[in-house]
């Protein structure tokens, strides 16, 4: 094995799905691209990392809710564009041709063009690391979407796309929660 620069170690495990997080403060809706997310056990609790450098962070703190929208590979250029501009001076829904859809449980909008949307409430913000812990209160999926492959950021400007699905459910059955 050859040594990897420690400053690049994060690229080995960053490749979780890229998501779009919407917020709404009652006046303005916004979208931010996030590649640092995780699930918290087999519950509808998630965590993402963001902070004061993101325009949406103030809305997350104030409104204590958001939507995690899950884009697919056909939206990659829009996802990258959303992540490279600020909602402070850009209406990202208009700029990137995305459709805001009213949620059932939160004020933040769903994104129609995404394969799935999860409405969430903020349950904790771990300030030291800018970790926002979210609990899902509603989830939506678009079964009519032909494209379902998700995008995974490597962290260096490159992306991986979901590939072939491999089924090991029988072997793992005793470890999976009911209904998974």
C-alpha positions as CSV (number, residue, x, y, z in Angstrom):
1,X,0.0,0.0,0.0
2,X,1.1,3.5,-0.6
3,X,0.6,6.3,1.9
4,X,-2.2,8.8,1.4
5,X,-1.9,12.4,2.5
6,X,-3.8,12.7,5.8
7,X,-5.5,15.8,4.4
8,X,-7.2,13.6,1.8
9,X,-8.4,10.8,4.2
10,X,-11.9,12.2,4.2
11,X,-12.3,11.4,0.5
12,X,-12.2,7.7,1.4
13,X,-15.4,7.8,3.4
14,X,-17.2,11.0,2.3
15,X,-19.1,9.2,-0.4
16,X,-22.6,9.2,1.2
17,X,-25.4,10.4,-1.0
18,X,-25.4,14.1,-1.8
19,X,-28.7,15.7,-0.7
20,X,-30.4,19.0,-1.2
21,X,-31.6,20.6,2.0
22,X,-34.4,23.1,1.8
23,X,-35.3,25.7,4.4
24,X,-38.0,28.4,4.6
25,X,-38.0,31.2,7.1
26,X,-41.5,32.4,6.2
27,X,-40.1,35.0,3.8
28,X,-37.7,33.1,1.6
29,X,-37.1,29.5,0.6
30,X,-33.6,28.3,0.0
31,X,-31.7,25.2,-1.0
32,X,-28.2,24.1,0.0
33,X,-26.2,21.1,-1.2
34,X,-24.9,18.9,1.5
35,X,-22.6,15.8,1.2
36,X,-21.9,15.3,4.9
37,X,-24.9,13.3,6.2
38,X,-25.5,10.2,8.2
39,X,-28.3,8.1,9.5
40,X,-28.5,7.6,13.2
41,X,-29.3,3.9,13.8
42,X,-32.4,2.3,12.2
43,X,-34.6,5.2,13.2
44,X,-35.8,8.2,11.2
45,X,-33.1,10.4,12.7
46,X,-30.4,11.9,10.6
47,X,-27.4,14.2,11.0
48,X,-25.8,16.7,8.6
49,X,-22.9,19.1,9.0
50,X,-23.2,22.7,8.1
51,X,-22.6,26.0,9.8
52,X,-22.7,29.8,9.8
53,X,-20.9,29.9,6.4
54,X,-24.2,28.6,4.8
55,X,-27.0,31.1,4.3
56,X,-29.5,28.4,5.2
57,X,-28.0,27.8,8.7
58,X,-29.8,30.8,10.2
59,X,-33.1,29.5,8.9
60,X,-32.3,26.0,10.3
61,X,-31.6,27.5,13.7
62,X,-34.6,29.8,13.7
63,X,-37.3,27.6,12.2
64,X,-35.9,24.3,13.5
65,X,-37.1,22.4,10.4
66,X,-36.1,21.5,6.8
67,X,-36.6,19.1,4.0
68,X,-33.9,16.6,2.9
69,X,-34.5,16.2,-0.8
70,X,-32.7,13.3,-2.6
71,X,-31.5,14.2,-6.1
72,X,-30.6,11.7,-8.8
73,X,-27.7,11.7,-11.3
74,X,-29.8,13.6,-13.9
75,X,-29.7,16.6,-11.5
76,X,-25.9,16.6,-10.9
77,X,-25.2,19.9,-12.7
78,X,-28.0,21.6,-10.8
79,X,-26.8,20.1,-7.5
80,X,-23.3,21.4,-8.1
81,X,-24.6,24.8,-9.2
82,X,-26.8,25.1,-6.0
83,X,-23.7,24.3,-3.9
84,X,-21.6,27.0,-5.6
85,X,-23.8,30.0,-5.1
86,X,-25.4,31.6,-2.0
87,X,-29.1,31.9,-1.2
88,X,-28.3,35.3,0.1
89,X,-28.4,36.7,-3.4
90,X,-29.8,33.9,-5.5
91,X,-33.3,32.4,-5.7
92,X,-32.1,28.9,-6.2
93,X,-35.5,27.4,-7.1
94,X,-35.8,29.9,-10.0
95,X,-32.1,29.9,-11.0
96,X,-32.0,26.1,-11.3
97,X,-35.6,25.5,-12.6
98,X,-36.7,23.5,-9.6
99,X,-40.3,23.2,-8.3
100,X,-41.1,24.0,-4.7
101,X,-43.9,21.7,-3.4
102,X,-45.7,22.4,-0.1
103,X,-44.8,19.9,2.6
104,X,-47.4,18.3,4.9
105,X,-45.6,18.8,8.2
106,X,-43.0,21.6,7.8
107,X,-42.9,25.0,6.1
108,X,-39.7,24.2,4.1
109,X,-40.6,23.1,0.6
110,X,-40.1,19.7,-1.0
111,X,-38.4,19.6,-4.4
112,X,-40.6,18.0,-7.0
113,X,-37.8,17.0,-9.3
114,X,-36.1,14.9,-6.6
115,X,-36.8,11.1,-6.2
116,X,-37.6,11.5,-2.5
117,X,-38.1,14.2,0.1
118,X,-37.9,13.8,3.9
119,X,-39.6,16.5,6.1
120,X,-37.6,17.0,9.2
121,X,-37.5,18.8,12.5
122,X,-34.3,19.9,14.1
123,X,-33.9,18.1,17.4
124,X,-30.3,19.2,18.3
125,X,-27.4,21.3,17.0
126,X,-24.0,20.3,18.2
127,X,-22.3,23.6,18.0
128,X,-18.7,22.5,18.4
129,X,-18.9,20.5,15.2
130,X,-21.9,22.2,13.5
131,X,-23.8,18.9,13.5
132,X,-27.5,19.3,12.9
133,X,-29.5,16.4,14.2
134,X,-32.9,15.9,12.5
135,X,-35.9,13.8,13.1
136,X,-38.1,12.9,10.1
137,X,-41.7,13.7,10.5
138,X,-42.9,12.7,6.9
139,X,-41.3,11.1,3.9
140,X,-42.3,11.1,0.2
141,X,-41.0,9.1,-2.7
142,X,-41.8,9.5,-6.4
143,X,-42.2,5.9,-7.8
144,X,-42.8,7.2,-11.3
145,X,-39.2,8.5,-11.5
146,X,-37.2,6.5,-14.2
147,X,-33.9,7.7,-12.9
148,X,-33.2,6.7,-9.3
149,X,-29.4,6.5,-9.1
150,X,-28.1,8.8,-6.4
151,X,-25.0,10.9,-6.5
152,X,-22.1,10.5,-4.0
153,X,-19.4,13.2,-3.6
154,X,-15.9,12.1,-3.2
155,X,-14.9,15.5,-1.8
156,X,-12.5,16.5,-4.4
157,X,-14.9,17.7,-7.1
158,X,-15.6,14.2,-8.4
159,X,-18.7,12.1,-7.9
160,X,-19.7,8.4,-7.8
161,X,-23.1,7.3,-9.1
162,X,-25.0,4.3,-7.6
163,X,-24.4,1.2,-9.6
164,X,-25.8,-2.3,-9.6
165,X,-27.9,-3.2,-6.5
166,X,-26.8,-6.4,-4.7
167,X,-29.3,-8.2,-2.5
168,X,-28.1,-9.9,0.7
169,X,-31.3,-9.4,2.7
170,X,-31.8,-13.1,3.5
171,X,-28.3,-13.4,5.1
172,X,-28.8,-10.1,7.0
173,X,-32.5,-10.7,8.0
174,X,-31.8,-11.2,11.7
175,X,-30.0,-7.8,11.9
176,X,-32.5,-5.7,9.9
177,X,-35.4,-3.9,11.6
178,X,-38.9,-5.1,10.9
179,X,-40.2,-3.7,7.6
180,X,-36.8,-2.7,6.2
